[in-house]
Amino acid sequence: MADLVLITGGGGFIGRHIIDELLERGWRVRVLDALIDQVHGSGHPQLPQDVELVKGDVRDPEAVSRALQGVDCVIHLAAEVGVGQSMYEIARYVGANDLGTAVLLEALINHPVQRIVVASSMSVYGEGLYRTADDERFDHARRSRSRVAAGLWDPVDANGGQLSPAATDEEKPVDLASIYALTKYVQERSVLIFGRAYGVETVALRLFNVFGAGQALSNPYTGVLANFAARLANRERPLVFEDGAQRRDFIHVRDVATAFRLALERPGLDDVVLNIGSGRSYAIRDVATMLAEAMGVPDLKPDILGKTRSGDIRNCYADISKARALLGFEPAHRLEDSLAEIADWVRDTVALDRSAQMRSQLEAMGLVS
């Protein structure tokens, strides 16, 4: 009989694609998901008939124990997601992400599995890797409040020297700039520590900006591409913080699903952290412009706000050499080749634009400057 994998938070955007990937490869799948309204709205996700859904919160020991019966491996996705929201709903994020992980790991003591793959985040890096004018590696870039307040968006070295962004590898030290980043790092470390103590193989995948059809368009704390799509679908200009030149790595959800499958299947993989991104960088304002063109509304230019949110970083994009070497991972879907797919999906989807509401909430908390 095929191995059974439990996917916590498997009813969400990423989880549904992982389910499809695993079913195609002969895995059996069970999902534990609380189905919260911010992610799912009032409806339930349409899961394949062969997938068992255990509706429950990952913080509920009884629900977790029930979901783990007979399971061989775990993919741990369950988490609250959103840098901005995490800065004022702190208890919610720490509870769901870190307490939830703790409850899962305690349950695994009595329900041992072979391997756990946990979804971590590029947010743990804070600013990505930079290089100095002399081409020296610079691991500890941070932006000062005074420079940001003056509209000087780019970090500099200790002497005020110019820095150039570079692809961020796993050796770059973490620098936690938001509560969300802190909780994701705790999830990652908790799983790895547990694995060493109990002899469970563990893999943490640090996901960069995930995009694709099926993302929650009405959740303003989801991916930036979905936020832009929701604005454009409602004939509103995409909201872009700072000057829009900040750079990010966008990875298609189908490539992410492949990475999770590989992380389950590769023999001998243990106690390892891997970047999962496209290995490419894009300026945010360019992404907004490309998406507007794909959606047939090129006149809706990005609204460059000239403001920053607490917890935001300037540049971070992935070096995926390690994932290539250990997983055989190779992204197959480039952002610029996938925007037509996004546009087609948005046309058939009700997109409630809540970006203005999100911005107002952050401003009311003093988290936009």
Long-range contacts (C-beta under 8 A, 24 or more apart in sequence): 1-28, 2-26, 2-27, 2-28, 3-27, 3-28, 3-72, 3-73, 4-28, 4-29, 4-30, 4-70, 4-71, 4-72, 4-73, 5-29, 5-30, 5-71, 5-72, 5-73, 5-74, 5-75, 5-264, 6-30, 6-31, 6-32, 6-67, 6-68, 6-71, 6-73, 6-74, 6-75, 7-31, 7-32, 7-74, 7-75, 7-77, 8-32, 8-33, 8-58, 8-67, 8-74, 8-75, 8-76, 8-77, 8-78, 8-100, 8-104, 9-33, 9-58, 9-76, 9-77, 9-78, 9-79, 10-47, 10-51, 10-75, 10-77, 11-35, 11-39, 11-40, 11-44, 11-45, 11-47, 11-53, 12-39, 12-40, 12-45, 12-77, 13-39, 13-210, 13-212, 13-214, 13-215, 13-216, 13-222, 13-253, 14-77, 14-119, 14-207, 14-210, 14-253, 14-256, 14-257, 15-75, 15-77, 16-45, 16-47, 16-214, 17-212, 17-214, 17-253, 17-254, 17-256, 17-257, 18-75, 18-77, 18-256, 18-257, 18-260, 18-261, 19-47, 19-48, 19-51, 20-48, 20-257, 21-254, 21-257, 21-258, 21-260, 21-261, 22-261, 22-264, 23-48, 23-50, 23-51, 25-261, 25-265, 27-264, 30-54, 30-67, 30-71, 32-56, 32-58, 32-63, 32-64, 32-67, 32-78, 33-78, 34-58, 34-78, 38-216, 38-219, 38-221, 39-216, 39-219, 40-216, 41-216, 41-218, 57-100, 58-96, 58-100, 58-101, 58-103, 58-104, 59-95, 59-96, 59-99, 59-100, 59-103, 60-103, 61-103, 61-106, 61-107, 64-103, 64-104, 64-107, 65-107, 65-110, 65-111, 68-107, 68-108, 68-111, 68-113, 69-111, 71-111, 71-113, 72-113, 72-114, 73-113, 73-114, 73-115, 73-116, 73-117, 73-264, 74-104, 74-108, 74-113, 74-115, 74-116, 74-117, 75-116, 75-117, 75-118, 75-119, 75-260, 75-264, 76-101, 76-104, 76-116, 76-117, 76-118, 76-119, 76-187, 76-191, 77-119, 78-104, 79-119, 79-183, 79-184, 79-187, 80-180, 80-183, 81-180, 81-221, 81-222, 82-180, 82-221, 82-222, 83-123, 83-178, 83-180, 83-181, 83-221, 83-309, 83-311, 83-312, 84-221, 84-309, 84-310, 84-311, 84-358, 84-362, 84-367, 85-180, 85-221, 85-358, 85-361, 86-178, 86-179, 86-180, 86-183, 86-311, 87-178, 87-179, 87-180, 87-310, 87-311, 87-362, 87-365, 87-367, 88-361, 88-362, 88-365, 88-367, 90-179, 93-179, 93-180, 93-183, 94-179, 94-183, 97-180, 97-183, 97-184, 97-186, 97-187, 98-183, 98-186, 98-187, 98-190, 101-186, 101-187, 101-190, 101-191, 102-190, 105-190, 105-191, 105-194, 108-194, 108-198, 108-200, 109-198, 112-198, 112-200, 113-200, 114-200, 114-201, 115-200, 115-201, 115-202, 115-203, 115-264, 115-269, 115-270, 116-191, 116-194, 116-195, 116-200, 116-201, 116-202, 116-203, 117-202, 117-203, 117-204, 117-205, 117-260, 117-263, 117-264, 118-187, 118-188, 118-191, 118-202, 118-203, 118-204, 118-205, 119-187, 119-205, 119-207, 120-184, 120-185, 120-187, 120-188, 120-204, 120-205, 120-206, 120-207, 120-273, 121-180, 121-181, 121-184, 121-206, 121-207, 122-168, 122-206, 122-207, 122-208, 122-209, 122-249, 122-275, 122-277, 122-316, 122-318, 123-177, 123-178, 123-180, 123-181, 123-184, 124-174, 124-176, 124-181, 124-184, 124-185, 124-188, 124-206, 125-168, 125-172, 125-174, 125-175, 125-206, 125-313, 125-316, 126-174, 126-175, 126-176, 126-177, 126-181, 126-313, 126-316, 127-155, 127-175, 127-177, 127-313, 127-314, 127-315, 127-316, 128-165, 128-166, 128-167, 128-168, 128-172, 128-313, 128-315, 128-316, 128-317, 129-165, 129-166, 129-167, 129-168, 129-169, 129-172, 129-319, 130-155, 130-163, 130-164, 130-165, 130-166, 130-315, 131-163, 131-164, 131-166, 132-157, 132-161, 132-162, 132-163, 133-161, 133-162, 133-164, 137-166, 138-163, 139-172, 139-173, 140-173, 140-175, 141-314, 142-175, 143-313, 143-314, 145-369, 148-308, 148-369, 149-369, 151-243, 151-306, 153-242, 153-243, 153-245, 153-246, 153-308, 153-314, 154-314, 155-314, 165-247, 165-281, 165-314, 165-315, 165-316, 165-317, 167-279, 167-281, 167-317, 167-318, 167-319, 168-275, 168-316, 168-317, 168-318, 168-319, 169-275, 169-319, 169-321, 169-322, 170-206, 170-273, 170-274, 170-275, 170-319, 170-322, 177-311, 177-312, 177-313, 178-310, 178-311, 179-311, 180-311, 181-311, 188-273, 192-271, 192-273, 195-270, 195-271, 196-271, 201-269, 201-270, 201-271, 202-270, 202-271, 202-272, 203-263, 203-269, 203-270, 203-272, 203-273, 203-274, 204-272, 204-273, 204-274, 205-259, 205-260, 205-263, 205-274, 205-276, 206-273, 206-274, 206-275, 206-276, 207-251, 207-256, 207-276, 207-277, 208-248, 208-249, 208-250, 208-251, 208-275, 208-276, 208-277, 208-278, 208-316, 208-317, 208-318, 209-248, 209-249, 209-250, 209-251, 209-277, 210-250, 210-251, 210-252, 210-253, 210-256, 211-250, 211-251, 211-252, 211-253, 211-335, 211-338, 211-342, 212-252, 212-253, 212-254, 212-338, 212-341, 212-342, 213-341, 213-342, 213-344, 213-345, 214-253, 214-345, 215-253, 217-346, 217-349, 217-350, 217-351, 217-352, 218-350, 218-351, 218-352, 218-354, 219-354, 220-354, 220-355, 220-357, 220-358, 221-358, 224-248, 224-284, 224-287, 225-250, 225-287, 225-291, 225-342, 227-355, 228-287, 228-288, 228-291, 228-292, 229-291, 229-295, 229-342, 229-346, 229-351, 230-351, 230-352, 230-353, 230-354, 230-355, 231-300, 231-353, 231-355, 232-291, 232-292, 232-295, 232-297, 232-300, 232-346, 233-295, 233-346, 233-347, 233-349, 233-351, 233-353, 234-351, 234-353, 235-297, 235-300, 236-300, 236-353, 236-355, 237-300, 237-301, 237-302, 237-303, 238-288, 238-291, 238-292, 238-300, 238-302, 238-303, 239-302, 239-303, 239-305, 239-355, 239-356, 239-359, 240-284, 240-285, 240-288, 240-302, 240-303, 240-304, 240-305, 241-305, 241-307, 241-308, 241-309, 241-312, 242-304, 242-305, 242-306, 242-307, 242-308, 242-312, 242-314, 243-285, 243-304, 243-306, 244-283, 244-284, 244-285, 244-286, 244-288, 244-302, 244-304, 245-283, 245-284, 245-285, 246-283, 246-284, 246-312, 246-313, 246-314, 246-315, 247-281, 247-282, 247-283, 247-284, 247-314, 247-315, 247-316, 247-317, 248-281, 248-282, 248-284, 248-287, 248-315, 248-316, 248-317, 249-277, 249-278, 249-279, 249-280, 249-281, 249-282, 249-316, 249-317, 249-318, 250-278, 250-280, 250-282, 250-287, 250-335, 251-276, 251-277, 251-278, 251-318, 251-331, 252-278, 252-331, 252-332, 252-333, 252-334, 252-335, 252-338, 254-332, 254-333, 255-329, 255-331, 255-332, 255-333, 258-329, 258-332, 259-323, 259-327, 259-329, 262-327, 262-328, 262-329, 263-327, 266-326, 266-327, 266-328, 269-326, 269-327, 272-326, 274-322, 274-323, 274-326, 274-327, 274-329, 275-318, 275-319, 275-320, 275-322, 275-323, 276-318, 276-320, 276-323, 276-329, 277-317, 277-318, 277-320, 277-331, 278-318, 278-320, 278-331, 278-334, 278-335, 279-317, 279-318, 279-319, 279-320, 279-331, 280-317, 280-334, 280-335, 281-315, 281-317, 282-335, 287-335, 290-335, 290-336, 290-339, 291-339, 291-342, 291-343, 293-339, 294-339, 294-340, 294-342, 294-343, 295-342, 295-343, 295-346, 296-343, 307-368, 307-369, 308-368, 308-369, 309-362, 309-367, 309-368, 310-362, 310-367, 310-368, 310-369, 311-367
